[in-house]
């Protein structure tokens, strides 16, 4: 049996475990190195090379293909319905016509201004909306 080789570096343990599960579903054994060490002290991440997903040498190419295939199909698996019943807003996305949209709730520039002038945070909505279906960002 051949030795373990690094397949990829992972930003966090969640990503590593997700990819490990994807590989397991395809019959590929994989291992996560440095997960516990970095979770206990993330400052060591640079010193030890981060969280690594490792596979056996003979499985390396197949593992790369499986993860690439997952990445290619990830957007399609998360795709939502084009139209929904009882939408929150009475207008549609100008790009695709979907009524499946949401308002951007992040504070606008007025947030800091509200603190400066009023002394209290005032969330002034930006009236920017996002379409779940096509990802378009638009004002209304």
Beta strands, then each sheet from edge to edge (+ up, - down):
strand 1: 4-10
strand 2: 30-33
strand 3: 51-56
strand 4: 101-103
strand 5: 128-131
strand 6: 137-139
sheet 1: 1+ 3- 2+
sheet 2: 4+ 5- 6+
end
